[in-house]
Amino acid sequence: LIVVLVYMLGVFGTSIVLYNYLIPNWYEIVYVSFLAVLSLLSFVTLFSAIVKSPTISITISIFILLIIFPLIQQIMEDLHKTPFFVITYALQIILALAQPNITPFISSPSLSESIEIFVSYLIFGVIVSMITYKKRQLSDV
């Protein structure tokens, strides 16, 4: 979370210094970014709970987030379907909030849709991780 905060401060600071302008809805971008980071952490924690090796769990998470989800998203968009269950689709709201006047080349979700996706990933990841960790602790005893 600190990394996201430092990155956002750098982006907003550069915007003010170079253009003397700051996006009016910058606070929405910050809130959505923090929610997105929390949901991504929950997603990675889920794989960490399921797989015992931390290296394998991080590798699987990165593989899914960088290859599988964008592939599913592109296939569904080519079929003119909304990939509402893919977190990478919900992450596009940050770009849509930062550039409201530019018409996107790809479909982007609404703010409420993105928040729903982030919250569902967050809740699902935390609950399943807690259950899995609890079962692992009981089986280790």
Residue frames relative to the residue before (quaternion, step in Angstrom):
aa qw qx qy qz dx dy dz
L 1.0000 0.0000 0.0000 0.0000 0.00 0.00 0.00
I 0.6223 0.5375 -0.3417 0.4551 3.55 1.08 -0.69
V 0.6191 0.5473 -0.3382 0.4504 3.57 1.04 -0.77
V 0.6515 0.5016 -0.3145 0.4744 3.59 0.96 -0.86
L 0.6488 0.5205 -0.3187 0.4546 3.58 0.95 -0.84
V 0.6629 0.4895 -0.3056 0.4771 3.59 0.91 -0.89
Y 0.6407 0.5219 -0.3213 0.4624 3.59 0.97 -0.83
M 0.6725 0.4934 -0.2966 0.4651 3.59 0.89 -0.93
L 0.6385 0.5122 -0.3330 0.4680 3.60 0.97 -0.77
G 0.6425 0.5188 -0.3187 0.4652 3.58 1.03 -0.76
V 0.6623 0.4982 -0.3038 0.4700 3.57 0.94 -0.87
F 0.6962 0.4613 -0.2845 0.4707 3.58 0.82 -0.94
G 0.6333 0.5269 -0.3287 0.4618 3.60 1.04 -0.74
T 0.6490 0.5046 -0.3092 0.4781 3.57 0.98 -0.82
S 0.6363 0.5320 -0.3226 0.4560 3.57 1.01 -0.80
I 0.6742 0.4795 -0.2973 0.4766 3.59 0.94 -0.82
V 0.6787 0.4963 -0.3007 0.4503 3.59 0.89 -0.91
L 0.7489 0.4211 -0.2307 0.4567 3.59 0.79 -0.99
Y 0.8309 0.2467 -0.0883 0.4909 3.58 0.84 -0.96
N 0.3154 -0.7572 0.4974 0.2824 3.59 1.28 -0.24
Y 0.6259 0.4925 -0.3168 0.5151 3.54 1.11 0.76
L 0.0725 -0.7660 0.6373 0.0437 3.53 -1.08 0.76
I 0.5561 -0.6185 0.4389 0.3400 3.54 -0.95 0.89
P 0.5032 -0.6876 0.4240 0.3070 3.62 -0.78 0.95
N 0.7582 0.3426 -0.2060 0.5151 3.60 1.02 -0.65
W 0.1479 0.8283 -0.5243 0.1308 3.59 0.99 0.82
Y 0.6256 0.5496 -0.3405 0.4367 3.58 1.04 -0.70
E 0.6169 0.5258 -0.3514 0.4685 3.62 1.07 -0.63
I 0.6332 0.5277 -0.3291 0.4608 3.56 1.01 -0.80
V 0.6580 0.5039 -0.3123 0.4643 3.59 0.94 -0.85
Y 0.6745 0.4933 -0.3042 0.4574 3.61 0.86 -0.91
V 0.6734 0.4841 -0.2967 0.4734 3.57 0.90 -0.89
S 0.6314 0.5334 -0.3355 0.4519 3.59 1.03 -0.73
F 0.6589 0.4915 -0.3128 0.4758 3.59 0.94 -0.83
L 0.6460 0.5031 -0.3207 0.4761 3.58 0.98 -0.78
A 0.6401 0.5234 -0.3195 0.4628 3.57 1.03 -0.78
V 0.6530 0.5016 -0.3159 0.4713 3.59 0.96 -0.84
L 0.6491 0.5125 -0.3227 0.4603 3.60 0.95 -0.80
S 0.6752 0.4771 -0.3038 0.4734 3.59 0.95 -0.80
L 0.6319 0.5087 -0.3362 0.4785 3.61 1.06 -0.63
L 0.6299 0.5161 -0.3275 0.4792 3.58 1.04 -0.72
S 0.6324 0.5222 -0.3221 0.4729 3.56 1.04 -0.75
F 0.6386 0.5297 -0.3123 0.4626 3.56 1.04 -0.82
V 0.6772 0.4736 -0.2841 0.4863 3.58 0.94 -0.89
T 0.6261 0.5335 -0.3292 0.4636 3.59 1.05 -0.74
L 0.5928 0.5695 -0.3560 0.4444 3.57 1.08 -0.69
F 0.7003 0.4377 -0.2754 0.4920 3.59 0.87 -0.88
S 0.6050 0.5438 -0.3509 0.4638 3.57 1.12 -0.56
A 0.6585 0.4953 -0.3048 0.4777 3.59 1.09 -0.67
I 0.6847 0.4922 -0.2884 0.4537 3.57 0.99 -0.81
V 0.7628 0.2941 -0.1561 0.5544 3.59 0.89 -0.97
K 0.4421 -0.7307 0.4539 0.2543 3.58 -0.82 0.94
S 0.6869 0.4586 -0.2871 0.4851 3.61 1.08 -0.61
P 0.4215 -0.7216 0.4813 0.2646 3.61 -0.70 1.01
T 0.6266 0.5476 -0.3443 0.4347 3.60 1.02 -0.71
I 0.6760 0.4805 -0.2912 0.4769 3.56 0.92 -0.89
S 0.6564 0.5151 -0.3297 0.4416 3.61 0.93 -0.79
I 0.6563 0.4873 -0.3144 0.4826 3.60 0.98 -0.77
T 0.6387 0.5247 -0.3244 0.4599 3.59 1.00 -0.80
I 0.6555 0.4965 -0.3097 0.4773 3.59 0.94 -0.86
S 0.6528 0.5204 -0.3161 0.4507 3.60 0.92 -0.86
I 0.6732 0.4804 -0.2968 0.4773 3.57 0.89 -0.92
F 0.6350 0.5328 -0.3260 0.4546 3.58 0.97 -0.83
I 0.6792 0.4778 -0.2895 0.4759 3.58 0.91 -0.88
L 0.7114 0.4723 -0.2719 0.4437 3.59 0.85 -0.94
L 0.7675 0.3838 -0.2037 0.4714 3.60 0.97 -0.77
I 0.7817 0.3017 -0.1687 0.5191 3.61 1.11 -0.52
I 0.7406 0.4391 -0.2521 0.4417 3.59 0.61 -1.11
F 0.7069 0.4688 -0.2852 0.4464 3.62 0.72 -1.01
P 0.6703 0.4617 -0.3333 0.4758 3.67 0.84 -0.74
L 0.6193 0.5375 -0.3438 0.4575 3.59 1.09 -0.64
I 0.6525 0.4927 -0.3041 0.4889 3.59 0.94 -0.87
Q 0.6463 0.5277 -0.3176 0.4505 3.57 0.96 -0.87
Q 0.6808 0.4858 -0.2971 0.4606 3.59 0.88 -0.89
I 0.6398 0.5194 -0.3251 0.4639 3.59 0.97 -0.81
M 0.6816 0.4825 -0.2959 0.4637 3.58 0.90 -0.89
E 0.6473 0.5002 -0.3257 0.4740 3.60 1.02 -0.72
D 0.6249 0.5236 -0.3365 0.4713 3.60 1.09 -0.64
L 0.6894 0.4364 -0.2619 0.5155 3.58 1.17 -0.59
H 0.4347 -0.7233 0.4212 0.3324 3.58 1.37 0.13
K 0.4562 0.6198 -0.4786 0.4227 3.53 1.01 0.97
T 0.4310 -0.6843 0.5219 0.2715 3.56 -1.15 0.55
P 0.2718 -0.7764 0.5445 0.1638 3.61 -0.64 1.06
F 0.0138 -0.8733 0.4869 -0.0120 3.55 0.70 1.13
F 0.6883 0.4913 -0.2895 0.4484 3.62 1.15 -0.41
V 0.6070 0.5602 -0.3486 0.4430 3.60 1.27 -0.05
I 0.4397 -0.7313 0.4575 0.2500 3.57 -0.70 1.08
T 0.6077 0.5492 -0.3677 0.4404 3.61 1.08 -0.53
Y 0.5843 0.5479 -0.3642 0.4752 3.59 1.19 -0.48
A 0.6765 0.4933 -0.2910 0.4630 3.57 0.95 -0.86
L 0.6120 0.5716 -0.3488 0.4208 3.60 1.12 -0.60
Q 0.5561 0.6253 -0.3864 0.3878 3.60 1.19 -0.37
I 0.5196 0.6454 -0.4177 0.3727 3.60 1.20 -0.30
I 0.5875 0.5766 -0.3769 0.4248 3.60 1.10 -0.60
L 0.6626 0.4783 -0.2987 0.4930 3.58 0.95 -0.83
A 0.6534 0.5147 -0.3180 0.4550 3.59 0.97 -0.81
L 0.6575 0.4878 -0.3105 0.4830 3.60 1.07 -0.67
A 0.6801 0.4983 -0.2942 0.4502 3.58 1.02 -0.74
Q 0.7860 0.1938 -0.0980 0.5789 3.58 1.12 -0.65
P 0.0308 -0.8641 0.5022 0.0170 3.61 0.52 1.11
N 0.6978 0.4928 -0.2859 0.4341 3.61 1.06 -0.60
I 0.6313 0.5187 -0.3329 0.4706 3.58 1.23 -0.29
T 0.3644 -0.7185 0.5425 0.2379 3.57 -0.79 0.96
P 0.3925 -0.7496 0.4776 0.2366 3.59 -0.66 1.04
F 0.4782 -0.6590 0.5066 0.2834 3.53 -1.18 0.67
I 0.7400 0.2798 -0.1777 0.5853 3.54 1.22 -0.46
S 0.5692 -0.5915 0.4297 0.3762 3.54 -1.15 0.48
S 0.1117 -0.7823 0.6100 0.0588 3.54 -0.96 0.83
P 0.5105 -0.6655 0.4516 0.3044 3.56 -1.07 0.70
S 0.5452 -0.5687 0.4818 0.3837 3.52 -1.29 0.19
L 0.6761 -0.4944 0.3508 0.4189 3.56 -1.26 0.28
S 0.6759 0.4872 -0.3046 0.4616 3.59 0.90 -0.85
E 0.6184 0.5367 -0.3401 0.4624 3.59 1.06 -0.73
S 0.6665 0.5029 -0.3004 0.4612 3.58 0.91 -0.89
I 0.6514 0.5065 -0.3190 0.4664 3.57 0.93 -0.85
E 0.6325 0.5247 -0.3295 0.4648 3.59 1.00 -0.78
I 0.6568 0.4977 -0.3131 0.4721 3.59 0.95 -0.85
F 0.6655 0.5020 -0.3119 0.4559 3.60 0.89 -0.89
V 0.6757 0.4898 -0.2979 0.4634 3.58 0.89 -0.91
S 0.6512 0.5050 -0.3296 0.4607 3.61 0.97 -0.74
Y 0.6361 0.4963 -0.3321 0.4887 3.62 1.00 -0.72
L 0.6479 0.5297 -0.3153 0.4474 3.57 0.97 -0.85
I 0.6977 0.4631 -0.2749 0.4724 3.58 0.80 -0.98
F 0.6708 0.4983 -0.3033 0.4579 3.58 0.84 -0.97
G 0.6766 0.5032 -0.2984 0.4473 3.59 0.87 -0.93
V 0.6781 0.4874 -0.2982 0.4623 3.57 0.90 -0.89
I 0.6799 0.4924 -0.3068 0.4486 3.61 0.85 -0.91
V 0.6917 0.4622 -0.2903 0.4729 3.59 0.80 -0.94
S 0.6307 0.5252 -0.3365 0.4616 3.61 1.02 -0.72
M 0.6569 0.5038 -0.3158 0.4636 3.58 0.94 -0.85
I 0.6519 0.5034 -0.3179 0.4697 3.59 0.94 -0.83
T 0.6754 0.4971 -0.2974 0.4564 3.57 0.91 -0.91
Y 0.6526 0.4986 -0.3151 0.4756 3.60 0.95 -0.83
K 0.6415 0.5238 -0.3254 0.4564 3.58 0.99 -0.83
K 0.6648 0.4888 -0.3056 0.4750 3.60 0.94 -0.85
R 0.6424 0.5190 -0.3240 0.4616 3.58 1.01 -0.76
Q 0.6433 0.5068 -0.3228 0.4744 3.60 1.02 -0.74
L 0.6700 0.4935 -0.3045 0.4636 3.59 0.95 -0.81
S 0.6810 0.4748 -0.2986 0.4707 3.59 1.02 -0.71
D 0.6356 0.5284 -0.3353 0.4521 3.62 1.14 -0.47
V 0.6149 0.5756 -0.3462 0.4132 3.60 1.16 -0.47
